[in-house]
């Protein structure tokens, strides 16, 4: 009697395919992460008075402040605008990262 579902190269056929898919998905994730790390995300607050730029690694690259936004009598408002701009840029980077990983793991990855 012939054996069903035998071994191919010492590994069950389905396991071999699964390993190939996992390696492919890992490579896609690494490539996607490199692309994301190189991207820049910019956000503004206070009608553009404060701009913050971060990269895909979520590192703050720059902060631009319109000189008219600097009011010595209201430093708190300037601080709040900086925080808001940085947080929004970070959020954009995180969302781009999540979307890329979802594409790989969901539709283009393992194919489940």
Secondary structure by P-SEA (a helix, b strand, c coil): ccccccccccccaaaaaaaaaaaaaaaaaaaaaaaaaabbbbbbcccccbbbbbccccccccccccccccccccaaaaaaaaaaaaaaaaaaaaaaaaaaaaaaaccccccc
